[in-house]
Structure formats: structure tokens, C-alpha cells
Amino acid sequence: MSSAFDSLVEGNGDASAERAADPPPGPATAGVPSTGGAGLAQAGGAGGRPTGTRVEEPVLDLAQRRDQLRTRFAELQWDLGGLAYEMAIRDHIRVEVLVRQAALLQDVDAELGEVERILHIEETGTAGSCAACGAPHSAGAVYCWQCGQPLMRHVPSDAIGGNRP
């Protein structure tokens, strides 16, 4: 039977699907609900997915999606650290494998950041703050309500790539 490390190095999947135990609570996982193995397809499951592949159902509730992404982020971060450790102790560093895992982590982190940004806008009604005075402003605001400064930068038309005579 191959280890999670070997399957990652060979490109056969991700280590979170191979790992039976959840990572111990720490800074990256504190307050993150555990999946407890939920979301993994069984052999011959829906769509003929192989055992251990993650089934991602579309989520319309942004708070629920944020929780899923936090959990996935913690798992990927844990896996990347473990993968780097295993490669180091075996003196067999495969940069392309580390880069591939880091890219997965970055994708989840980017989506998580966007979901959190949207949730913040929904919860507070603010889309940002004025660069001049720091006052919060809503989405679509053109001028700051407190100091009157424009919230959008003016870009000359000749600076835009497609407008050349």
C-alpha cells in the first residue's frame, strides 16, 4: 500500500483524502469545523469518481461556503507542510509537486478572501474606505461622504491599452 506522500509525488491525488485523522488544532485550524471525512466519494460513487476524491457541492450560502473553504484551506496547508517535511527527511525534494500543492492552496485562499470580502460587504453595507480620510463608503459611491474626495481614480483615456490613434 502506498503512503500519502508517495501518491502526491506520483500525482495520484491529495494527501487529505489519504489521511485518516484530522490535523491537531492549531492557529490554522482553531475554530474550523472538522469535515470528519464527509465529502469524500466512495469507490464507484457518483460520476464514477475513484475512492478518496473530494466531492465539492455548489454552495449558495456564503457563510457555509466560507466555513468549507476555511476547512479546505487548513487541510491543504497541513498537507503542504507534511509533504515538504516528508520530502526533506527523504532527501527527495520535488519542487514541481510542492508548487502544484501550493497553487491549490492559493486558489482556495483567493476564493476564501473573496467570499469573506462579499460577506463583509453584506454584513456592514460598506465596500471600502476613503483613501484621504478613512471614512467607510458603500458600493457604488463616487465621492466620500465625509471629506468629498473622489473615491475612484481618474485614468486618462490614452493610458488604456486599446485606445491608440
mmCIF file of the C-alpha atoms, coordinates in Angstrom:
data_MODEL
# 
_entry.id   MODEL 
# 
loop_
_atom_site.group_PDB 
_atom_site.id 
_atom_site.type_symbol 
_atom_site.label_atom_id 
_atom_site.label_alt_id 
_atom_site.label_comp_id 
_atom_site.label_asym_id 
_atom_site.label_entity_id 
_atom_site.label_seq_id 
_atom_site.pdbx_PDB_ins_code 
_atom_site.Cartn_x 
_atom_site.Cartn_y 
_atom_site.Cartn_z 
_atom_site.occupancy 
_atom_site.B_iso_or_equiv 
_atom_site.pdbx_formal_charge 
_atom_site.auth_seq_id 
_atom_site.auth_comp_id 
_atom_site.auth_asym_id 
_atom_site.auth_atom_id 
_atom_site.pdbx_PDB_model_num 
ATOM 1   C CA . MET A 1 1   ? 0.000   0.000  0.000   1.00 0.00 ? 1   MET A CA 1 
ATOM 2   C CA . SER A 1 2   ? 1.413   3.428  -0.899  1.00 0.00 ? 2   SER A CA 1 
ATOM 3   C CA . SER A 1 3   ? 1.614   6.336  1.516   1.00 0.00 ? 3   SER A CA 1 
ATOM 4   C CA . ALA A 1 4   ? 0.027   9.751  1.068   1.00 0.00 ? 4   ALA A CA 1 
ATOM 5   C CA . PHE A 1 5   ? 3.499   11.107 0.314   1.00 0.00 ? 5   PHE A CA 1 
ATOM 6   C CA . ASP A 1 6   ? 4.061   8.614  -2.484  1.00 0.00 ? 6   ASP A CA 1 
ATOM 7   C CA . SER A 1 7   ? 0.661   9.312  -4.030  1.00 0.00 ? 7   SER A CA 1 
ATOM 8   C CA . LEU A 1 8   ? 1.351   13.055 -4.033  1.00 0.00 ? 8   LEU A CA 1 
ATOM 9   C CA . VAL A 1 9   ? 4.800   12.668 -5.501  1.00 0.00 ? 9   VAL A CA 1 
ATOM 10  C CA . GLU A 1 10  ? 3.389   10.384 -8.184  1.00 0.00 ? 10  GLU A CA 1 
ATOM 11  C CA . GLY A 1 11  ? 0.495   12.799 -8.779  1.00 0.00 ? 11  GLY A CA 1 
ATOM 12  C CA . ASN A 1 12  ? -2.267  10.353 -7.820  1.00 0.00 ? 12  ASN A CA 1 
ATOM 13  C CA . GLY A 1 13  ? -4.295  12.657 -5.577  1.00 0.00 ? 13  GLY A CA 1 
ATOM 14  C CA . ASP A 1 14  ? -4.126  14.776 -2.498  1.00 0.00 ? 14  ASP A CA 1 
ATOM 15  C CA . ALA A 1 15  ? -2.930  13.716 0.916   1.00 0.00 ? 15  ALA A CA 1 
ATOM 16  C CA . SER A 1 16  ? -6.052  14.950 2.699   1.00 0.00 ? 16  SER A CA 1 
ATOM 17  C CA . ALA A 1 17  ? -8.020  12.165 1.044   1.00 0.00 ? 17  ALA A CA 1 
ATOM 18  C CA . GLU A 1 18  ? -5.473  9.609  2.214   1.00 0.00 ? 18  GLU A CA 1 
ATOM 19  C CA . ARG A 1 19  ? -5.156  10.873 5.780   1.00 0.00 ? 19  ARG A CA 1 
ATOM 20  C CA . ALA A 1 20  ? -7.494  9.214  8.260   1.00 0.00 ? 20  ALA A CA 1 
ATOM 21  C CA . ALA A 1 21  ? -7.023  11.636 11.151  1.00 0.00 ? 21  ALA A CA 1 
ATOM 22  C CA . ASP A 1 22  ? -7.741  15.354 11.179  1.00 0.00 ? 22  ASP A CA 1 
ATOM 23  C CA . PRO A 1 23  ? -4.861  17.747 11.926  1.00 0.00 ? 23  PRO A CA 1 
ATOM 24  C CA . PRO A 1 24  ? -4.462  18.733 15.550  1.00 0.00 ? 24  PRO A CA 1 
ATOM 25  C CA . PRO A 1 25  ? -5.976  22.105 16.445  1.00 0.00 ? 25  PRO A CA 1 
ATOM 26  C CA . GLY A 1 26  ? -3.577  24.953 15.972  1.00 0.00 ? 26  GLY A CA 1 
ATOM 27  C CA . PRO A 1 27  ? -3.521  28.502 14.658  1.00 0.00 ? 27  PRO A CA 1 
ATOM 28  C CA . ALA A 1 28  ? -4.575  27.422 11.167  1.00 0.00 ? 28  ALA A CA 1 
ATOM 29  C CA . THR A 1 29  ? -7.406  25.174 12.333  1.00 0.00 ? 29  THR A CA 1 
ATOM 30  C CA . ALA A 1 30  ? -8.691  26.817 15.507  1.00 0.00 ? 30  ALA A CA 1 
ATOM 31  C CA . GLY A 1 31  ? -12.433 27.280 15.302  1.00 0.00 ? 31  GLY A CA 1 
ATOM 32  C CA . VAL A 1 32  ? -12.654 25.439 11.986  1.00 0.00 ? 32  VAL A CA 1 
ATOM 33  C CA . PRO A 1 33  ? -15.261 22.699 11.914  1.00 0.00 ? 33  PRO A CA 1 
ATOM 34  C CA . SER A 1 34  ? -13.902 19.271 11.019  1.00 0.00 ? 34  SER A CA 1 
ATOM 35  C CA . THR A 1 35  ? -15.244 17.501 7.966   1.00 0.00 ? 35  THR A CA 1 
ATOM 36  C CA . GLY A 1 36  ? -14.737 14.129 9.633   1.00 0.00 ? 36  GLY A CA 1 
ATOM 37  C CA . GLY A 1 37  ? -14.273 12.523 6.231   1.00 0.00 ? 37  GLY A CA 1 
ATOM 38  C CA . ALA A 1 38  ? -17.545 13.893 4.873   1.00 0.00 ? 38  ALA A CA 1 
ATOM 39  C CA . GLY A 1 39  ? -17.460 14.970 1.294   1.00 0.00 ? 39  GLY A CA 1 
ATOM 40  C CA . LEU A 1 40  ? -15.350 12.050 0.079   1.00 0.00 ? 40  LEU A CA 1 
ATOM 41  C CA . ALA A 1 41  ? -16.724 9.799  -2.625  1.00 0.00 ? 41  ALA A CA 1 
ATOM 42  C CA . GLN A 1 42  ? -16.605 6.038  -2.210  1.00 0.00 ? 42  GLN A CA 1 
ATOM 43  C CA . ALA A 1 43  ? -15.402 3.623  -4.893  1.00 0.00 ? 43  ALA A CA 1 
ATOM 44  C CA . GLY A 1 44  ? -17.832 3.559  -7.786  1.00 0.00 ? 44  GLY A CA 1 
ATOM 45  C CA . GLY A 1 45  ? -19.577 6.626  -6.369  1.00 0.00 ? 45  GLY A CA 1 
ATOM 46  C CA . ALA A 1 46  ? -21.396 9.340  -8.226  1.00 0.00 ? 46  ALA A CA 1 
ATOM 47  C CA . GLY A 1 47  ? -19.858 10.085 -11.589 1.00 0.00 ? 47  GLY A CA 1 
ATOM 48  C CA . GLY A 1 48  ? -17.543 7.079  -11.307 1.00 0.00 ? 48  GLY A CA 1 
ATOM 49  C CA . ARG A 1 49  ? -15.022 9.022  -9.205  1.00 0.00 ? 49  ARG A CA 1 
ATOM 50  C CA . PRO A 1 50  ? -12.230 6.954  -7.707  1.00 0.00 ? 50  PRO A CA 1 
ATOM 51  C CA . THR A 1 51  ? -12.110 6.422  -3.956  1.00 0.00 ? 51  THR A CA 1 
ATOM 52  C CA . GLY A 1 52  ? -10.827 9.365  -1.993  1.00 0.00 ? 52  GLY A CA 1 
ATOM 53  C CA . THR A 1 53  ? -11.664 12.184 -4.405  1.00 0.00 ? 53  THR A CA 1 
ATOM 54  C CA . ARG A 1 54  ? -13.327 15.205 -2.872  1.00 0.00 ? 54  ARG A CA 1 
ATOM 55  C CA . VAL A 1 55  ? -16.895 15.928 -3.876  1.00 0.00 ? 55  VAL A CA 1 
ATOM 56  C CA . GLU A 1 56  ? -17.496 19.695 -3.943  1.00 0.00 ? 56  GLU A CA 1 
ATOM 57  C CA . GLU A 1 57  ? -21.165 20.561 -3.991  1.00 0.00 ? 57  GLU A CA 1 
ATOM 58  C CA . PRO A 1 58  ? -22.028 24.124 -5.044  1.00 0.00 ? 58  PRO A CA 1 
ATOM 59  C CA . VAL A 1 59  ? -22.945 26.199 -2.002  1.00 0.00 ? 59  VAL A CA 1 
ATOM 60  C CA . LEU A 1 60  ? -25.231 29.208 -2.225  1.00 0.00 ? 60  LEU A CA 1 
ATOM 61  C CA . ASP A 1 61  ? -24.963 30.162 1.447   1.00 0.00 ? 61  ASP A CA 1 
ATOM 62  C CA . LEU A 1 62  ? -21.790 32.261 1.630   1.00 0.00 ? 62  LEU A CA 1 
ATOM 63  C CA . ALA A 1 63  ? -21.276 31.698 5.358   1.00 0.00 ? 63  ALA A CA 1 
ATOM 64  C CA . GLN A 1 64  ? -21.411 27.942 4.804   1.00 0.00 ? 64  GLN A CA 1 
ATOM 65  C CA . ARG A 1 65  ? -19.050 28.249 1.810   1.00 0.00 ? 65  ARG A CA 1 
ATOM 66  C CA . ARG A 1 66  ? -16.653 30.315 3.943   1.00 0.00 ? 66  ARG A CA 1 
ATOM 67  C CA . ASP A 1 67  ? -16.614 27.538 6.547   1.00 0.00 ? 67  ASP A CA 1 
ATOM 68  C CA . GLN A 1 68  ? -15.968 24.917 3.856   1.00 0.00 ? 68  GLN A CA 1 
ATOM 69  C CA . LEU A 1 69  ? -13.142 26.987 2.394   1.00 0.00 ? 69  LEU A CA 1 
ATOM 70  C CA . ARG A 1 70  ? -11.584 27.546 5.825   1.00 0.00 ? 70  ARG A CA 1 
ATOM 71  C CA . THR A 1 71  ? -11.616 23.804 6.427   1.00 0.00 ? 71  THR A CA 1 
ATOM 72  C CA . ARG A 1 72  ? -10.180 23.069 2.972   1.00 0.00 ? 72  ARG A CA 1 
ATOM 73  C CA . PHE A 1 73  ? -7.523  25.766 3.448   1.00 0.00 ? 73  PHE A CA 1 
ATOM 74  C CA . ALA A 1 74  ? -6.447  24.240 6.773   1.00 0.00 ? 74  ALA A CA 1 
ATOM 75  C CA . GLU A 1 75  ? -6.283  20.768 5.191   1.00 0.00 ? 75  GLU A CA 1 
ATOM 76  C CA . LEU A 1 76  ? -4.231  21.970 2.229   1.00 0.00 ? 76  LEU A CA 1 
ATOM 77  C CA . GLN A 1 77  ? -1.899  23.941 4.484   1.00 0.00 ? 77  GLN A CA 1 
ATOM 78  C CA . TRP A 1 78  ? -1.441  20.887 6.692   1.00 0.00 ? 78  TRP A CA 1 
ATOM 79  C CA . ASP A 1 79  ? -0.812  18.690 3.639   1.00 0.00 ? 79  ASP A CA 1 
ATOM 80  C CA . LEU A 1 80  ? 1.711   21.087 2.119   1.00 0.00 ? 80  LEU A CA 1 
ATOM 81  C CA . GLY A 1 81  ? 3.684   21.236 5.349   1.00 0.00 ? 81  GLY A CA 1 
ATOM 82  C CA . GLY A 1 82  ? 3.612   17.463 5.702   1.00 0.00 ? 82  GLY A CA 1 
ATOM 83  C CA . LEU A 1 83  ? 4.615   16.995 2.095   1.00 0.00 ? 83  LEU A CA 1 
ATOM 84  C CA . ALA A 1 84  ? 7.583   19.342 2.454   1.00 0.00 ? 84  ALA A CA 1 
ATOM 85  C CA . TYR A 1 85  ? 8.609   17.564 5.671   1.00 0.00 ? 85  TYR A CA 1 
ATOM 86  C CA . GLU A 1 86  ? 8.383   14.104 4.073   1.00 0.00 ? 86  GLU A CA 1 
ATOM 87  C CA . MET A 1 87  ? 10.411  15.242 1.084   1.00 0.00 ? 87  MET A CA 1 
ATOM 88  C CA . ALA A 1 88  ? 13.030  16.809 3.340   1.00 0.00 ? 88  ALA A CA 1 
ATOM 89  C CA . ILE A 1 89  ? 13.513  13.749 5.556   1.00 0.00 ? 89  ILE A CA 1 
ATOM 90  C CA . ARG A 1 90  ? 13.745  11.517 2.500   1.00 0.00 ? 90  ARG A CA 1 
ATOM 91  C CA . ASP A 1 91  ? 16.148  13.989 0.830   1.00 0.00 ? 91  ASP A CA 1 
ATOM 92  C CA . HIS A 1 92  ? 13.951  13.867 -2.265  1.00 0.00 ? 92  HIS A CA 1 
ATOM 93  C CA . ILE A 1 93  ? 12.644  17.404 -2.886  1.00 0.00 ? 93  ILE A CA 1 
ATOM 94  C CA . ARG A 1 94  ? 10.319  17.650 -5.897  1.00 0.00 ? 94  ARG A CA 1 
ATOM 95  C CA . VAL A 1 95  ? 9.700   21.348 -6.429  1.00 0.00 ? 95  VAL A CA 1 
ATOM 96  C CA . GLU A 1 96  ? 7.018   20.807 -9.082  1.00 0.00 ? 96  GLU A CA 1 
ATOM 97  C CA . VAL A 1 97  ? 4.941   18.785 -6.607  1.00 0.00 ? 97  VAL A CA 1 
ATOM 98  C CA . LEU A 1 98  ? 5.314   21.466 -3.932  1.00 0.00 ? 98  LEU A CA 1 
ATOM 99  C CA . VAL A 1 99  ? 4.383   24.165 -6.448  1.00 0.00 ? 99  VAL A CA 1 
ATOM 100 C CA . ARG A 1 100 ? 1.302   22.211 -7.551  1.00 0.00 ? 100 ARG A CA 1 
ATOM 101 C CA . GLN A 1 101 ? 0.138   21.831 -3.940  1.00 0.00 ? 101 GLN A CA 1 
ATOM 102 C CA . ALA A 1 102 ? 0.892   25.490 -3.197  1.00 0.00 ? 102 ALA A CA 1 
ATOM 103 C CA . ALA A 1 103 ? -1.156  26.507 -6.246  1.00 0.00 ? 103 ALA A CA 1 
ATOM 104 C CA . LEU A 1 104 ? -4.144  24.569 -4.891  1.00 0.00 ? 104 LEU A CA 1 
ATOM 105 C CA . LEU A 1 105 ? -3.701  26.337 -1.557  1.00 0.00 ? 105 LEU A CA 1 
ATOM 106 C CA . GLN A 1 106 ? -3.512  29.729 -3.288  1.00 0.00 ? 106 GLN A CA 1 
ATOM 107 C CA . ASP A 1 107 ? -6.714  29.058 -5.248  1.00 0.00 ? 107 ASP A CA 1 
ATOM 108 C CA . VAL A 1 108 ? -8.614  28.195 -2.074  1.00 0.00 ? 108 VAL A CA 1 
ATOM 109 C CA . ASP A 1 109 ? -7.100  31.197 -0.269  1.00 0.00 ? 109 ASP A CA 1 
ATOM 110 C CA . ALA A 1 110 ? -8.142  33.551 -3.094  1.00 0.00 ? 110 ALA A CA 1 
ATOM 111 C CA . GLU A 1 111 ? -11.708 32.221 -3.125  1.00 0.00 ? 111 GLU A CA 1 
ATOM 112 C CA . LEU A 1 112 ? -11.863 32.401 0.665   1.00 0.00 ? 112 LEU A CA 1 
ATOM 113 C CA . GLY A 1 113 ? -10.705 36.027 0.581   1.00 0.00 ? 113 GLY A CA 1 
ATOM 114 C CA . GLU A 1 114 ? -13.350 36.931 -1.984  1.00 0.00 ? 114 GLU A CA 1 
ATOM 115 C CA . VAL A 1 115 ? -16.133 35.176 -0.063  1.00 0.00 ? 115 VAL A CA 1 
ATOM 116 C CA . GLU A 1 116 ? -15.064 36.932 3.143   1.00 0.00 ? 116 GLU A CA 1 
ATOM 117 C CA . ARG A 1 117 ? -14.984 40.278 1.306   1.00 0.00 ? 117 ARG A CA 1 
ATOM 118 C CA . ILE A 1 118 ? -18.509 39.751 -0.034  1.00 0.00 ? 118 ILE A CA 1 
ATOM 119 C CA . LEU A 1 119 ? -19.772 38.671 3.391   1.00 0.00 ? 119 LEU A CA 1 
ATOM 120 C CA . HIS A 1 120 ? -18.202 41.779 4.945   1.00 0.00 ? 120 HIS A CA 1 
ATOM 121 C CA . ILE A 1 121 ? -19.977 43.981 2.401   1.00 0.00 ? 121 ILE A CA 1 
ATOM 122 C CA . GLU A 1 122 ? -23.291 42.231 3.092   1.00 0.00 ? 122 GLU A CA 1 
ATOM 123 C CA . GLU A 1 123 ? -22.897 42.443 6.874   1.00 0.00 ? 123 GLU A CA 1 
ATOM 124 C CA . THR A 1 124 ? -21.677 46.022 7.147   1.00 0.00 ? 124 THR A CA 1 
ATOM 125 C CA . GLY A 1 125 ? -23.005 47.631 3.976   1.00 0.00 ? 125 GLY A CA 1 
ATOM 126 C CA . THR A 1 126 ? -19.549 49.092 3.316   1.00 0.00 ? 126 THR A CA 1 
ATOM 127 C CA . ALA A 1 127 ? -17.430 48.411 0.279   1.00 0.00 ? 127 ALA A CA 1 
ATOM 128 C CA . GLY A 1 128 ? -14.268 50.152 1.408   1.00 0.00 ? 128 GLY A CA 1 
ATOM 129 C CA . SER A 1 129 ? -12.832 53.253 2.970   1.00 0.00 ? 129 SER A CA 1 
ATOM 130 C CA . CYS A 1 130 ? -11.761 56.646 1.672   1.00 0.00 ? 130 CYS A CA 1 
ATOM 131 C CA . ALA A 1 131 ? -8.042  56.904 0.935   1.00 0.00 ? 131 ALA A CA 1 
ATOM 132 C CA . ALA A 1 132 ? -7.973  60.515 2.143   1.00 0.00 ? 132 ALA A CA 1 
ATOM 133 C CA . CYS A 1 133 ? -9.846  60.369 5.466   1.00 0.00 ? 133 CYS A CA 1 
ATOM 134 C CA . GLY A 1 134 ? -10.555 56.673 6.083   1.00 0.00 ? 134 GLY A CA 1 
ATOM 135 C CA . ALA A 1 135 ? -14.346 57.023 6.254   1.00 0.00 ? 135 ALA A CA 1 
ATOM 136 C CA . PRO A 1 136 ? -16.279 53.918 5.148   1.00 0.00 ? 136 PRO A CA 1 
ATOM 137 C CA . HIS A 1 137 ? -18.240 54.070 1.892   1.00 0.00 ? 137 HIS A CA 1 
ATOM 138 C CA . SER A 1 138 ? -20.877 51.902 0.261   1.00 0.00 ? 138 SER A CA 1 
ATOM 139 C CA . ALA A 1 139 ? -20.636 50.073 -3.051  1.00 0.00 ? 139 ALA A CA 1 
ATOM 140 C CA . GLY A 1 140 ? -21.112 52.421 -5.993  1.00 0.00 ? 140 GLY A CA 1 
ATOM 141 C CA . ALA A 1 141 ? -20.182 55.589 -4.081  1.00 0.00 ? 141 ALA A CA 1 
ATOM 142 C CA . VAL A 1 142 ? -18.287 58.091 -6.217  1.00 0.00 ? 142 VAL A CA 1 
ATOM 143 C CA . TYR A 1 143 ? -17.383 60.712 -3.593  1.00 0.00 ? 143 TYR A CA 1 
ATOM 144 C CA . CYS A 1 144 ? -16.575 60.390 0.102   1.00 0.00 ? 144 CYS A CA 1 
ATOM 145 C CA . TRP A 1 145 ? -19.491 61.463 2.291   1.00 0.00 ? 145 TRP A CA 1 
ATOM 146 C CA . GLN A 1 146 ? -17.142 62.903 4.908   1.00 0.00 ? 146 GLN A CA 1 
ATOM 147 C CA . CYS A 1 147 ? -14.442 64.806 3.002   1.00 0.00 ? 147 CYS A CA 1 
ATOM 148 C CA . GLY A 1 148 ? -15.835 64.964 -0.552  1.00 0.00 ? 148 GLY A CA 1 
ATOM 149 C CA . GLN A 1 149 ? -12.781 63.439 -2.186  1.00 0.00 ? 149 GLN A CA 1 
ATOM 150 C CA . PRO A 1 150 ? -13.358 61.244 -5.258  1.00 0.00 ? 150 PRO A CA 1 
ATOM 151 C CA . LEU A 1 151 ? -13.272 57.537 -4.410  1.00 0.00 ? 151 LEU A CA 1 
ATOM 152 C CA . MET A 1 152 ? -12.315 56.422 -7.915  1.00 0.00 ? 152 MET A CA 1 
ATOM 153 C CA . ARG A 1 153 ? -9.128  57.371 -9.682  1.00 0.00 ? 153 ARG A CA 1 
ATOM 154 C CA . HIS A 1 154 ? -9.389  59.160 -12.995 1.00 0.00 ? 154 HIS A CA 1 
ATOM 155 C CA . VAL A 1 155 ? -7.461  57.281 -15.673 1.00 0.00 ? 155 VAL A CA 1 
ATOM 156 C CA . PRO A 1 156 ? -6.658  59.207 -18.869 1.00 0.00 ? 156 PRO A CA 1 
ATOM 157 C CA . SER A 1 157 ? -8.032  57.526 -21.988 1.00 0.00 ? 157 SER A CA 1 
ATOM 158 C CA . ASP A 1 158 ? -4.563  57.318 -23.569 1.00 0.00 ? 158 ASP A CA 1 
ATOM 159 C CA . ALA A 1 159 ? -3.433  55.168 -20.630 1.00 0.00 ? 159 ALA A CA 1 
ATOM 160 C CA . ILE A 1 160 ? -5.967  52.479 -21.550 1.00 0.00 ? 160 ILE A CA 1 
ATOM 161 C CA . GLY A 1 161 ? -4.351  49.851 -23.837 1.00 0.00 ? 161 GLY A CA 1 
ATOM 162 C CA . GLY A 1 162 ? -6.911  49.718 -26.665 1.00 0.00 ? 162 GLY A CA 1 
ATOM 163 C CA . ASN A 1 163 ? -7.311  53.461 -27.402 1.00 0.00 ? 163 ASN A CA 1 
ATOM 164 C CA . ARG A 1 164 ? -4.418  54.211 -29.743 1.00 0.00 ? 164 ARG A CA 1 
ATOM 165 C CA . PRO A 1 165 ? -4.904  56.523 -32.755 1.00 0.00 ? 165 PRO A CA 1 
# 
